[in-house]
Amino acid sequence: MSFTQRDYHWFQLINQLGNSLPALNPNMRLLASYAEYVFYLGIVIICD
């Protein structure tokens, strides 16, 4: 399985999860809005 196929597979799984668990949608929107800050926070936590 190539990287592109694996990436698309994960994309489909996450989208289907959003359909089956609608309570996750606001959380995912929040993470998408602040993705840059979540990324930097992860770097700080890992490097600390």
PQR file of N, CA, C, O and H, with PARSE charges and radii, in Angstrom:
ATOM      1  N   MET A   1       0.853  -1.175   0.000 -0.4000 1.5000
ATOM      2  CA  MET A   1       0.000   0.000   0.000 -0.0000 2.0000
ATOM      3  C   MET A   1       0.898   1.237   0.000  0.5500 1.7000
ATOM      4  O   MET A   1       1.771   1.372   0.857 -0.5500 1.4000
ATOM      5  N   SER A   2       0.687   2.124  -0.946 -0.4000 1.5000
ATOM      6  CA  SER A   2       1.507   3.331  -1.035 -0.0000 2.0000
ATOM      7  C   SER A   2       1.051   4.355   0.002  0.5500 1.7000
ATOM      8  O   SER A   2      -0.008   4.212   0.614 -0.5500 1.4000
ATOM      9  H   SER A   2      -0.023   2.014  -1.642  0.4000 1.0000
ATOM     10  N   PHE A   3       1.852   5.367   0.181 -0.4000 1.5000
ATOM     11  CA  PHE A   3       1.537   6.420   1.141 -0.0000 2.0000
ATOM     12  C   PHE A   3       0.230   7.120   0.771  0.5500 1.7000
ATOM     13  O   PHE A   3      -0.580   7.420   1.648 -0.5500 1.4000
ATOM     14  H   PHE A   3       2.712   5.483  -0.316  0.4000 1.0000
ATOM     15  N   THR A   4       0.022   7.380  -0.505 -0.4000 1.5000
ATOM     16  CA  THR A   4      -1.189   8.060  -0.957 -0.0000 2.0000
ATOM     17  C   THR A   4      -2.429   7.228  -0.654  0.5500 1.7000
ATOM     18  O   THR A   4      -3.442   7.758  -0.198 -0.5500 1.4000
ATOM     19  H   THR A   4       0.681   7.137  -1.217  0.4000 1.0000
ATOM     20  N   GLN A   5      -2.348   5.932  -0.905 -0.4000 1.5000
ATOM     21  CA  GLN A   5      -3.488   5.053  -0.618 -0.0000 2.0000
ATOM     22  C   GLN A   5      -3.769   4.997   0.881  0.5500 1.7000
ATOM     23  O   GLN A   5      -4.924   5.024   1.306 -0.5500 1.4000
ATOM     24  H   GLN A   5      -1.525   5.501  -1.275  0.4000 1.0000
ATOM     25  N   ARG A   6      -2.710   4.919   1.672 -0.4000 1.5000
ATOM     26  CA  ARG A   6      -2.866   4.873   3.125 -0.0000 2.0000
ATOM     27  C   ARG A   6      -3.466   6.193   3.637  0.5500 1.7000
ATOM     28  O   ARG A   6      -4.334   6.189   4.510 -0.5500 1.4000
ATOM     29  H   ARG A   6      -1.772   4.898   1.327  0.4000 1.0000
ATOM     30  N   ASP A   7      -2.999   7.309   3.090 -0.4000 1.5000
ATOM     31  CA  ASP A   7      -3.516   8.612   3.479 -0.0000 2.0000
ATOM     32  C   ASP A   7      -5.008   8.725   3.161  0.5500 1.7000
ATOM     33  O   ASP A   7      -5.790   9.203   3.983 -0.5500 1.4000
ATOM     34  H   ASP A   7      -2.294   7.312   2.381  0.4000 1.0000
ATOM     35  N   TYR A   8      -5.391   8.284   1.973 -0.4000 1.5000
ATOM     36  CA  TYR A   8      -6.802   8.335   1.578 -0.0000 2.0000
ATOM     37  C   TYR A   8      -7.648   7.406   2.440  0.5500 1.7000
ATOM     38  O   TYR A   8      -8.784   7.727   2.787 -0.5500 1.4000
ATOM     39  H   TYR A   8      -4.756   7.896   1.305  0.4000 1.0000
ATOM     40  N   HIS A   9      -7.085   6.256   2.781 -0.4000 1.5000
ATOM     41  CA  HIS A   9      -7.798   5.309   3.649 -0.0000 2.0000
ATOM     42  C   HIS A   9      -8.080   5.941   5.011  0.5500 1.7000
ATOM     43  O   HIS A   9      -9.200   5.850   5.513 -0.5500 1.4000
ATOM     44  H   HIS A   9      -6.161   5.995   2.499  0.4000 1.0000
ATOM     45  N   TRP A  10      -7.079   6.577   5.609 -0.4000 1.5000
ATOM     46  CA  TRP A  10      -7.275   7.245   6.907 -0.0000 2.0000
ATOM     47  C   TRP A  10      -8.282   8.381   6.794  0.5500 1.7000
ATOM     48  O   TRP A  10      -9.098   8.585   7.693 -0.5500 1.4000
ATOM     49  H   TRP A  10      -6.169   6.650   5.202  0.4000 1.0000
ATOM     50  N   PHE A  11      -8.225   9.130   5.677 -0.4000 1.5000
ATOM     51  CA  PHE A  11      -9.175  10.213   5.435 -0.0000 2.0000
ATOM     52  C   PHE A  11     -10.606   9.681   5.427  0.5500 1.7000
ATOM     53  O   PHE A  11     -11.497  10.275   6.034 -0.5500 1.4000
ATOM     54  H   PHE A  11      -7.562   8.964   4.947  0.4000 1.0000
ATOM     55  N   GLN A  12     -10.824   8.559   4.737 -0.4000 1.5000
ATOM     56  CA  GLN A  12     -12.159   7.959   4.684 -0.0000 2.0000
ATOM     57  C   GLN A  12     -12.607   7.467   6.058  0.5500 1.7000
ATOM     58  O   GLN A  12     -13.767   7.649   6.428 -0.5500 1.4000
ATOM     59  H   GLN A  12     -10.101   8.076   4.244  0.4000 1.0000
ATOM     60  N   LEU A  13     -11.706   6.847   6.818 -0.4000 1.5000
ATOM     61  CA  LEU A  13     -12.063   6.360   8.154 -0.0000 2.0000
ATOM     62  C   LEU A  13     -12.480   7.508   9.073  0.5500 1.7000
ATOM     63  O   LEU A  13     -13.457   7.394   9.813 -0.5500 1.4000
ATOM     64  H   LEU A  13     -10.764   6.699   6.517  0.4000 1.0000
ATOM     65  N   ILE A  14     -11.746   8.601   9.023 -0.4000 1.5000
ATOM     66  CA  ILE A  14     -12.068   9.746   9.883 -0.0000 2.0000
ATOM     67  C   ILE A  14     -13.399  10.359   9.472  0.5500 1.7000
ATOM     68  O   ILE A  14     -14.201  10.725  10.331 -0.5500 1.4000
ATOM     69  H   ILE A  14     -10.952   8.694   8.422  0.4000 1.0000
ATOM     70  N   ASN A  15     -13.647  10.476   8.171 -0.4000 1.5000
ATOM     71  CA  ASN A  15     -14.921  11.023   7.711 -0.0000 2.0000
ATOM     72  C   ASN A  15     -16.093  10.138   8.113  0.5500 1.7000
ATOM     73  O   ASN A  15     -17.139  10.646   8.515 -0.5500 1.4000
ATOM     74  H   ASN A  15     -12.996  10.178   7.472  0.4000 1.0000
ATOM     75  N   GLN A  16     -15.933   8.825   8.011 -0.4000 1.5000
ATOM     76  CA  GLN A  16     -16.996   7.914   8.418 -0.0000 2.0000
ATOM     77  C   GLN A  16     -17.223   7.972   9.921  0.5500 1.7000
ATOM     78  O   GLN A  16     -18.357   7.850  10.385 -0.5500 1.4000
ATOM     79  H   GLN A  16     -15.082   8.412   7.685  0.4000 1.0000
ATOM     80  N   LEU A  17     -16.163   8.155  10.675 -0.4000 1.5000
ATOM     81  CA  LEU A  17     -16.296   8.291  12.121 -0.0000 2.0000
ATOM     82  C   LEU A  17     -17.096   9.550  12.470  0.5500 1.7000
ATOM     83  O   LEU A  17     -17.888   9.547  13.412 -0.5500 1.4000
ATOM     84  H   LEU A  17     -15.242   8.254  10.298  0.4000 1.0000
ATOM     85  N   GLY A  18     -16.885  10.618  11.708 -0.4000 1.5000
ATOM     86  CA  GLY A  18     -17.653  11.845  11.914 -0.0000 2.0000
ATOM     87  C   GLY A  18     -19.135  11.651  11.648  0.5500 1.7000
ATOM     88  O   GLY A  18     -19.971  12.279  12.299 -0.5500 1.4000
ATOM     89  H   GLY A  18     -16.242  10.620  10.942  0.4000 1.0000
ATOM     90  N   ASN A  19     -19.466  10.792  10.701 -0.4000 1.5000
ATOM     91  CA  ASN A  19     -20.877  10.516  10.414 -0.0000 2.0000
ATOM     92  C   ASN A  19     -21.518   9.663  11.505  0.5500 1.7000
ATOM     93  O   ASN A  19     -22.688   9.850  11.839 -0.5500 1.4000
ATOM     94  H   ASN A  19     -18.787  10.282  10.172  0.4000 1.0000
ATOM     95  N   SER A  20     -20.751   8.731  12.056 -0.4000 1.5000
ATOM     96  CA  SER A  20     -21.323   7.839  13.061 -0.0000 2.0000
ATOM     97  C   SER A  20     -21.309   8.442  14.462  0.5500 1.7000
ATOM     98  O   SER A  20     -22.113   8.049  15.307 -0.5500 1.4000
ATOM     99  H   SER A  20     -19.801   8.579  11.785  0.4000 1.0000
ATOM    100  N   LEU A  21     -20.413   9.386  14.721 -0.4000 1.5000
ATOM    101  CA  LEU A  21     -20.339  10.052  16.025 -0.0000 2.0000
ATOM    102  C   LEU A  21     -20.390  11.566  15.833  0.5500 1.7000
ATOM    103  O   LEU A  21     -19.348  12.219  15.870 -0.5500 1.4000
ATOM    104  H   LEU A  21     -19.760   9.705  14.034  0.4000 1.0000
ATOM    105  N   PRO A  22     -21.569  12.134  15.632 -0.5600 1.5000
ATOM    106  CA  PRO A  22     -21.662  13.568  15.341  0.2800 2.0000
ATOM    107  C   PRO A  22     -21.170  14.462  16.477  0.5500 1.7000
ATOM    108  O   PRO A  22     -20.911  15.644  16.252 -0.5500 1.4000
ATOM    109  N   ALA A  23     -21.036  13.930  17.684 -0.4000 1.5000
ATOM    110  CA  ALA A  23     -20.530  14.733  18.795 -0.0000 2.0000
ATOM    111  C   ALA A  23     -19.061  15.116  18.583  0.5500 1.7000
ATOM    112  O   ALA A  23     -18.575  16.062  19.202 -0.5500 1.4000
ATOM    113  H   ALA A  23     -21.246  12.970  17.867  0.4000 1.0000
ATOM    114  N   LEU A  24     -18.360  14.394  17.723 -0.4000 1.5000
ATOM    115  CA  LEU A  24     -16.957  14.710  17.460 -0.0000 2.0000
ATOM    116  C   LEU A  24     -16.775  15.922  16.547  0.5500 1.7000
ATOM    117  O   LEU A  24     -15.704  16.530  16.542 -0.5500 1.4000
ATOM    118  H   LEU A  24     -18.754  13.625  17.220  0.4000 1.0000
ATOM    119  N   ASN A  25     -17.784  16.277  15.788 -0.4000 1.5000
ATOM    120  CA  ASN A  25     -17.646  17.351  14.807 -0.0000 2.0000
ATOM    121  C   ASN A  25     -17.225  18.688  15.417  0.5500 1.7000
ATOM    122  O   ASN A  25     -16.310  19.312  14.880 -0.5500 1.4000
ATOM    123  H   ASN A  25     -18.654  15.783  15.792  0.4000 1.0000
ATOM    124  N   PRO A  26     -17.838  19.167  16.506 -0.5600 1.5000
ATOM    125  CA  PRO A  26     -17.366  20.440  17.073  0.2800 2.0000
ATOM    126  C   PRO A  26     -15.916  20.372  17.552  0.5500 1.7000
ATOM    127  O   PRO A  26     -15.166  21.338  17.415 -0.5500 1.4000
ATOM    128  N   ASN A  27     -15.526  19.228  18.114 -0.4000 1.5000
ATOM    129  CA  ASN A  27     -14.134  19.080  18.560 -0.0000 2.0000
ATOM    130  C   ASN A  27     -13.175  19.120  17.379  0.5500 1.7000
ATOM    131  O   ASN A  27     -12.111  19.732  17.460 -0.5500 1.4000
ATOM    132  H   ASN A  27     -16.135  18.443  18.225  0.4000 1.0000
ATOM    133  N   MET A  28     -13.544  18.478  16.295 -0.4000 1.5000
ATOM    134  CA  MET A  28     -12.676  18.474  15.117 -0.0000 2.0000
ATOM    135  C   MET A  28     -12.592  19.870  14.505  0.5500 1.7000
ATOM    136  O   MET A  28     -11.528  20.269  14.030 -0.5500 1.4000
ATOM    137  H   MET A  28     -14.409  17.981  16.229  0.4000 1.0000
ATOM    138  N   ARG A  29     -13.687  20.614  14.506 -0.4000 1.5000
ATOM    139  CA  ARG A  29     -13.647  21.992  14.007 -0.0000 2.0000
ATOM    140  C   ARG A  29     -12.719  22.844  14.860  0.5500 1.7000
ATOM    141  O   ARG A  29     -11.950  23.650  14.337 -0.5500 1.4000
ATOM    142  H   ARG A  29     -14.551  20.291  14.892  0.4000 1.0000
ATOM    143  N   LEU A  30     -12.793  22.665  16.171 -0.4000 1.5000
ATOM    144  CA  LEU A  30     -11.924  23.408  17.079 -0.0000 2.0000
ATOM    145  C   LEU A  30     -10.458  23.067  16.820  0.5500 1.7000
ATOM    146  O   LEU A  30      -9.618  23.963  16.738 -0.5500 1.4000
ATOM    147  H   LEU A  30     -13.418  22.010  16.596  0.4000 1.0000
ATOM    148  N   LEU A  31     -10.151  21.779  16.692 -0.4000 1.5000
ATOM    149  CA  LEU A  31      -8.771  21.376  16.408 -0.0000 2.0000
ATOM    150  C   LEU A  31      -8.295  21.915  15.062  0.5500 1.7000
ATOM    151  O   LEU A  31      -7.139  22.315  14.927 -0.5500 1.4000
ATOM    152  H   LEU A  31     -10.833  21.052  16.758  0.4000 1.0000
ATOM    153  N   ALA A  32      -9.176  21.926  14.073 -0.4000 1.5000
ATOM    154  CA  ALA A  32      -8.801  22.438  12.754 -0.0000 2.0000
ATOM    155  C   ALA A  32      -8.547  23.940  12.811  0.5500 1.7000
ATOM    156  O   ALA A  32      -7.650  24.443  12.136 -0.5500 1.4000
ATOM    157  H   ALA A  32     -10.115  21.600  14.182  0.4000 1.0000
ATOM    158  N   SER A  33      -9.322  24.648  13.603 -0.4000 1.5000
ATOM    159  CA  SER A  33      -9.147  26.095  13.725 -0.0000 2.0000
ATOM    160  C   SER A  33      -7.829  26.448  14.405  0.5500 1.7000
ATOM    161  O   SER A  33      -7.179  27.432  14.052 -0.5500 1.4000
ATOM    162  H   SER A  33     -10.051  24.239  14.152  0.4000 1.0000
ATOM    163  N   TYR A  34      -7.448  25.638  15.377 -0.4000 1.5000
ATOM    164  CA  TYR A  34      -6.239  25.914  16.151 -0.0000 2.0000
ATOM    165  C   TYR A  34      -5.144  24.883  15.902  0.5500 1.7000
ATOM    166  O   TYR A  34      -4.333  24.612  16.788 -0.5500 1.4000
ATOM    167  H   TYR A  34      -7.976  24.838  15.663  0.4000 1.0000
ATOM    168  N   ALA A  35      -5.118  24.311  14.707 -0.4000 1.5000
ATOM    169  CA  ALA A  35      -4.159  23.246  14.395 -0.0000 2.0000
ATOM    170  C   ALA A  35      -2.719  23.721  14.545  0.5500 1.7000
ATOM    171  O   ALA A  35      -1.861  22.969  15.006 -0.5500 1.4000
ATOM    172  H   ALA A  35      -5.777  24.531  13.988  0.4000 1.0000
ATOM    173  N   GLU A  36      -2.455  24.956  14.162 -0.4000 1.5000
ATOM    174  CA  GLU A  36      -1.086  25.470  14.272 -0.0000 2.0000
ATOM    175  C   GLU A  36      -0.635  25.494  15.729  0.5500 1.7000
ATOM    176  O   GLU A  36       0.497  25.122  16.039 -0.5500 1.4000
ATOM    177  H   GLU A  36      -3.153  25.567  13.788  0.4000 1.0000
ATOM    178  N   TYR A  37      -1.518  25.929  16.618 -0.4000 1.5000
ATOM    179  CA  TYR A  37      -1.169  26.000  18.036 -0.0000 2.0000
ATOM    180  C   TYR A  37      -1.035  24.604  18.649  0.5500 1.7000
ATOM    181  O   TYR A  37      -0.176  24.374  19.500 -0.5500 1.4000
ATOM    182  H   TYR A  37      -2.438  26.231  16.366  0.4000 1.0000
ATOM    183  N   VAL A  38      -1.881  23.683  18.215 -0.4000 1.5000
ATOM    184  CA  VAL A  38      -1.785  22.300  18.698 -0.0000 2.0000
ATOM    185  C   VAL A  38      -0.461  21.694  18.254  0.5500 1.7000
ATOM    186  O   VAL A  38       0.172  20.963  19.015 -0.5500 1.4000
ATOM    187  H   VAL A  38      -2.579  23.870  17.524  0.4000 1.0000
ATOM    188  N   PHE A  39      -0.039  21.990  17.032 -0.4000 1.5000
ATOM    189  CA  PHE A  39       1.233  21.501  16.524 -0.0000 2.0000
ATOM    190  C   PHE A  39       2.396  22.028  17.370  0.5500 1.7000
ATOM    191  O   PHE A  39       3.268  21.260  17.779 -0.5500 1.4000
ATOM    192  H   PHE A  39      -0.554  22.584  16.413  0.4000 1.0000
ATOM    193  N   TYR A  40       2.406  23.332  17.628 -0.4000 1.5000
ATOM    194  CA  TYR A  40       3.484  23.913  18.429 -0.0000 2.0000
ATOM    195  C   TYR A  40       3.472  23.376  19.855  0.5500 1.7000
ATOM    196  O   TYR A  40       4.531  23.136  20.434 -0.5500 1.4000
ATOM    197  H   TYR A  40       1.698  23.955  17.295  0.4000 1.0000
ATOM    198  N   LEU A  41       2.309  23.188  20.415 -0.4000 1.5000
ATOM    199  CA  LEU A  41       2.212  22.633  21.755 -0.0000 2.0000
ATOM    200  C   LEU A  41       2.781  21.215  21.782  0.5500 1.7000
ATOM    201  O   LEU A  41       3.476  20.842  22.728 -0.5500 1.4000
ATOM    202  H   LEU A  41       1.448  23.382  19.945  0.4000 1.0000
ATOM    203  N   GLY A  42       2.492  20.437  20.761 -0.4000 1.5000
ATOM    204  CA  GLY A  42       3.041  19.083  20.681 -0.0000 2.0000
ATOM    205  C   GLY A  42       4.551  19.085  20.592  0.5500 1.7000
ATOM    206  O   GLY A  42       5.209  18.242  21.202 -0.5500 1.4000
ATOM    207  H   GLY A  42       1.928  20.740  19.993  0.4000 1.0000
ATOM    208  N   ILE A  43       5.114  20.022  19.838 -0.4000 1.5000
ATOM    209  CA  ILE A  43       6.572  20.124  19.740 -0.0000 2.0000
ATOM    210  C   ILE A  43       7.180  20.490  21.084  0.5500 1.7000
ATOM    211  O   ILE A  43       8.196  19.922  21.485 -0.5500 1.4000
ATOM    212  H   ILE A  43       4.580  20.707  19.343  0.4000 1.0000
ATOM    213  N   VAL A  44       6.563  21.431  21.776 -0.4000 1.5000
ATOM    214  CA  VAL A  44       7.071  21.838  23.089 -0.0000 2.0000
ATOM    215  C   VAL A  44       7.021  20.671  24.079  0.5500 1.7000
ATOM    216  O   VAL A  44       7.958  20.467  24.851 -0.5500 1.4000
ATOM    217  H   VAL A  44       5.738  21.892  21.450  0.4000 1.0000
ATOM    218  N   ILE A  45       5.942  19.920  24.053 -0.4000 1.5000
ATOM    219  CA  ILE A  45       5.793  18.798  24.986 -0.0000 2.0000
ATOM    220  C   ILE A  45       6.793  17.697  24.665  0.5500 1.7000
ATOM    221  O   ILE A  45       7.387  17.121  25.576 -0.5500 1.4000
ATOM    222  H   ILE A  45       5.181  20.086  23.426  0.4000 1.0000
ATOM    223  N   ILE A  46       6.988  17.398  23.389 -0.4000 1.5000
ATOM    224  CA  ILE A  46       7.900  16.331  22.990 -0.0000 2.0000
ATOM    225  C   ILE A  46       9.346  16.720  23.265  0.5500 1.7000
ATOM    226  O   ILE A  46      10.127  15.893  23.736 -0.5500 1.4000
ATOM    227  H   ILE A  46       6.506  17.866  22.649  0.4000 1.0000
ATOM    228  N   CYS A  47       9.709  17.954  22.980 -0.4000 1.5000
ATOM    229  CA  CYS A  47      11.097  18.381  23.139 -0.0000 2.0000
ATOM    230  C   CYS A  47      11.444  18.728  24.579  0.5500 1.7000
ATOM    231  O   CYS A  47      12.620  18.898  24.901 -0.5500 1.4000
ATOM    232  H   CYS A  47       9.074  18.625  22.597  0.4000 1.0000
ATOM    233  N   ASP A  48      10.480  18.835  25.423 -0.4000 1.5000
ATOM    234  CA  ASP A  48      10.742  19.221  26.808 -0.0000 2.0000
ATOM    235  C   ASP A  48      11.220  18.093  27.646  0.5500 1.7000
ATOM    236  O   ASP A  48      11.480  18.275  28.835 -0.5500 1.4000
ATOM    237  H   ASP A  48       9.525  18.697  25.162  0.4000 1.0000
TER
END
